[in-house]
């Protein structure tokens, strides 16, 4: 809920956000991978949505998780697992 908007914000303002979490939101076919190069990305999809992943494989800094037996709606509801939250709020020690 908000994955499309977040992706558009990152494309329009590259470098502002360090991470992008997308739980089962559509991915634009014309995604500009260059604008995501400095952003860590985590996508969560249901196994019934595998066609969405093709557009993502060209992205760098990409992690993704496929929830078996889930569709778009159940992946949105069940995608925020402990490992996803841990990734989202992990801080780099620099």
Helices and strands as residue ranges (DSSP letters): H 3-12, E 19-23, G 33-36, E 40-46, G 47-55, E 62-67, H 72-78, H 82-89
